Amino acid sequence: MTWIDLQYQLAEQIAEKRGDVSWSTWGPAWLHETFGSRYFSEIVTVHWEHDNVSDDDIKLLGEISTLEEVYIAGNPITDRGIKVLERLPRVRKLSLWSTRVSDDGLASVGKLRNLEVLDIKHSQFTNKGLVHLREMTRLRRLLLSMWLNDEGIEHLATIPRLSFKSLITLGLTDATVSLIHERIDVKELRIERPYGDRWAEFLVDHPTLESLYIVHAEMSDAQLRELMLSNRLQYLSISNTPVSDEGLIAAKQLTNMKSLHLAVTKVTPAGVFEIYGSQAREVSIYSNNVHDRTSIYFNRPIVGPSVEWIGKLDSQDLTLVEHVPNMEKFYIQSPTGARGVFAEAKVVNEEMDGGPELQLDDASLSRLTQLPALSDLQILGVQDFSAKGLTALANAKQLRALTITSAGLTDKDIAPIGSLTQLQRLNLSGNGFSSKGMQHLTSLTKLENIELSVCLRLDSEAGKSIREMTSLKTITAKLTPLGDEGLRHLHGMPALVTVDFRGPGITTKGIRDLRNSLPVVNNPVTAK
């Protein structure tokens, strides 16, 4: 059998086991035109990933000396089978992630002196085994997911011009971190539990580092300031590290940074609001239901990075919103009150429980409404403000969207909302006001979208008030007992396009009659 015939036979055998090969041609065009490409082609790539390929199966690869790229990841291949690679000197790219190959098998990989790209993520290799890669001088890219210690970094640092997309490390000494600065080309780096007091200094102005994650580390405020000013860093995350407000750099000085994450540090709510609040256009506050902690997000900054802070936040800290003068959107979730009347409807999920007590009071709400750019206010869960406090909403002249859900609002509470005649979107789902209270909202003639889901005290009479909102394009009322009679009050609404009613008393006929009455018909009205 000729070499040409053998190649095609091997390709068929690989295909029978769900593998795939790629060919490369050589020689001038006239040869292919005269004799056909079959005689001037060779297999250069094998794709054989996640096909339950065994050690015995990959013996076939040893017969294809022309291979340049081998992808055999996700298979139960062991050190015994991987020895076949030693017969493939031309291999430039190799994918071995999620296999059973260990350090001994990595010795066979180390003999591929032409290898340029190696992927060994999620495998059984150890830091000690990386010694087998030290002589691979042509290796340019190495993909790892293992935790690297001093020994592993020292092995990798001997390979010239090697680059990494990301590395995760544990327990590095100052000397090894210094080695990363001098010899390791990496874009994303995680430093966890480092030893020493100078490691942070060695990461300043790393020539390729863009994202840095620091976990359970000791560093000073001065070191943090120097690191933040490192002009190449775009993403910086610091958690369980005792840095304070003194270590923070103003957003205007962080023009290259895109994201800053501060979790369980000594940075205070006051510090993060005062230093980064002035640039944020969106602020979100919610409990992550873990260890009595709250997350604050400062998003869409005018300049500088988006900022996330995780720590202990008390209700009185909510008055700090006055430090966000450019805020356009504010979101707050109070998980302890998120059950509300949703519990009655039996649609409660686990995310509605737990977390710290975090509630807006009248003072905090008043400060929010005084922010000149506020156009979207979203409040989820029972709060500590009163009906009188809600009258402050009238100060929010730019407010166009208002959400107050599961907050226990009564007829008296929603009365001030009727003065917000500029509103275009309103969501009052999960509250306890009645159809009589809905009459307070009939003045909202510019409203285009309203949601009244799980408002269990509303009945068909609420439809009369909704009908007065003549600009409405969308109405959503899931599990709200309006019934067909309530739908009849909505017949002929001039702008109505989309309605989603799902609840007791809603029939197919009621939905069909409503749809047929509307002058504008787009998405079908639905009932479930």
Secondary structure, DSSP 8 states (H G I E B T S, - for coil): --HHHHHHHHHHHHHHTT-EEEEEE-S-HHHHHHH-GGGGEEEEEEE--SS---TTGGGGGGG-TT--EEE-TTS---HHHHGGGGG-TT--EEE-TTS---HHHHHHHTT-TT--EEE-TTSS--TGGGGGGTT-TT--EEE--SEE-HHHHHHHTTSTT-EEEEEEEES--HHHHHHHHHH-EEEEEEEES--SSSTTGGGTT-SS--EEEEES----HHHHHHHHT-TT--EEEEES---BGGG---GGG-SS--EEEEESSB--HHHHHHHHGGG-SEEEEEE-SSTT-EEEEEES-SSS-EEEEEE---GGGGGGGGG-TT--EEEEE-GGGS-GGGTTTT---GGGS-S------HHHHHHHHT-TT--EEEEES--S--HHHHGGGGG-TT--EEEEESS---HHHHGGGGG-TT-SEEE-TT----HHHHGGGTT-TT--EEE-TT-TT--TTHHHHHHT-TT--EEEEET---HHHHHHTTTT-SS--EEEEESTT--HHHHHHHHHH-SS--S--EE-
